[in-house]
């Protein structure tokens, strides 16, 4: 899955919270996968298909570019 916008990648809602989706977890359509902060707005990135998250490709708090791969899903 790729980033729909440029911003800062977060895999969890707050520093002390668990990740929205763990590696190996299956998600349903509409589940929040991560947050990308752009211009002080927290944009929830949601699943468009039921899939399994296989591998993280981004580091927490890293800047991501448009269309940059975020994680591998199958």
N, C-alpha and C positions, 0 to 999 in steps of 0.2 A: 504494500500500500504506500502511496506517495502523499506528500504534503500538498494540500490545496492552496496554501498561502505561505508567505514568508513570515517567520516569527520565532518565538522561543518555545521549544518542545518541553512538555511536562507529561509524565506518565501517570501522575497521581494528582488528586485535587488539592493536597497540601503536603508540606514536607514530612509530616508525621503519619500521613495516611497511607494505606496500602495502594499498590498500583490499580488502575482501573481494570486492567486485564493482565494476567500473568502469562508467561510463556507456557504453551501447552494447553491453555484454556480455550474452550470453544465459546464464541460470542453469537448473539442473536442480532438480527437486523435492529438497528436503533441503539444498541449498546454503545456507551462512550468508550472509545479506544484510547484517547489521549486529549490533551489540551494544547493548543498553540496560541500563545499570547502575541497579539499584533496590535500595536498602537494602544496599549493598556487595556485591550479587550481580550477576555479569555474565550477563545473559540473552541467549543467542544467538537471533536472529530468523531463521528459516529460510524458504526458498521453499516454498510449498505447490503451486505450478504452475510448469511450464517457461515462462519469460517473458524478455523483454529489458528491462533497466533503461534508461530513457530520460532521466530527469532527477532530480537530487538536490533535495530540498526542505528539508533540515535542514543546519545548520552543525555541524561536528565539536565535540563537547563541550557542545552546547546541551541545555537541559532540554526534554523533549518531554512532551506530555500524552497521556492515553488517547485513542485514536482520531484523533490528529493525523496528517496525511499525512506520510510519511517520504520517499517518492520515487515517481515515476511509472514504472509498468511496463506493458508491452503484450505 
